[in-house]
Amino acid sequence: MVEQCDLAFRMLVRDYYCDLCFTQMFHSDLLSTRKGYFKDHFTTCSKDTPLVVQLCGNNPENIVSAAKIVAPFCQNVD
């Protein structure tokens, strides 16, 4: 889902005992090639865990690059 699982929504569902949250789907090409895209579109906090970041794309190199960008901020990449 694109632009549907922002931090505010994830924190709300965590208040109702959601054990695992997923981010919105991020396009790997945008994450890996546009400077500032990640900073402008991704938010999290220390209570937002465990977290899975969802990626989409069709370029294997960009998917790997995007996964490396988001890896420090999540527990898994989908």
LOZASE-925796 format. One line per field, with one value per residue (C-alpha): residue in one letter; x negated, y, z negated; residue number from 1. Coordinates in steps of 0.2 Angstrom, whole numbers, plus 5000, padded with zeros to 4 digits. Example, Ala and Ser with C-alpha at 12.3 -4.5 7.8 and 13.67 -1.06 7.14 Angstrom:
BEGIN
rest <- A:S
px <- 4938:4932
py <- 4978:4995
pz <- 4961:4964
nr <- 1:2
***
This chain:
BEGIN
rest <- M:V:E:Q:C:D:L:A:F:R:M:L:V:R:D:Y:Y:C:D:L:C:F:T:Q:M:F:H:S:D:L:L:S:T:R:K:G:Y:F:K:D:H:F:T:T:C:S:K:D:T:P:L:V:V:Q:L:C:G:N:N:P:E:N:I:V:S:A:A:K:I:V:A:P:F:C:Q:N:V:D
px <- 5000:4993:4995:5006:4995:4986:4979:4995:5005:4992:4991:5010:5012:4997:5008:5020:5007:5001:4986:4978:4980:4976:4972:4980:4972:4957:4951:4933:4928:4933:4925:4909:4907:4916:4906:4917:4932:4929:4927:4943:4954:4948:4952:4950:4946:4939:4957:4960:4953:4953:4954:4954:4950:4959:4950:4956:4946:4940:4921:4911:4897:4909:4918:4902:4897:4913:4913:4896:4903:4918:4909:4903:4921:4930:4930:4934:4936:4950
py <- 5000:5017:5032:5022:5016:5031:5032:5040:5025:5012:5020:5019:5001:4997:5005:4990:4977:4975:4965:4968:4983:4986:5003:5009:5002:5012:5012:5006:5016:5032:5027:5022:5037:5052:5061:5066:5055:5043:5057:5066:5051:5039:5042:5030:5031:5020:5013:5008:4991:4977:4986:4979:4991:4986:4989:4987:4988:4979:4983:4971:4983:4997:4985:4980:4998:5003:4988:4994:5012:5006:4991:5002:5008:4991:4973:4966:4971:4964
pz <- 5000:5005:4993:4981:4967:4960:4943:4935:4941:4936:4918:4917:4921:4909:4895:4899:4897:4916:4914:4931:4943:4961:4969:4985:5001:5007:5024:5024:5039:5030:5014:5022:5035:5028:5014:5000:5005:4990:4978:4984:4985:4971:4952:4938:4919:4905:4901:4919:4918:4925:4942:4960:4974:4990:5007:5025:5041:5056:5055:5044:5041:5036:5024:5016:5014:5007:4995:4988:4986:4975:4966:4951:4948:4948:4943:4960:4978:4989
nr <- 1:2:3:4:5:6:7:8:9:10:11:12:13:14:15:16:17:18:19:20:21:22:23:24:25:26:27:28:29:30:31:32:33:34:35:36:37:38:39:40:41:42:43:44:45:46:47:48:49:50:51:52:53:54:55:56:57:58:59:60:61:62:63:64:65:66:67:68:69:70:71:72:73:74:75:76:77:78
***
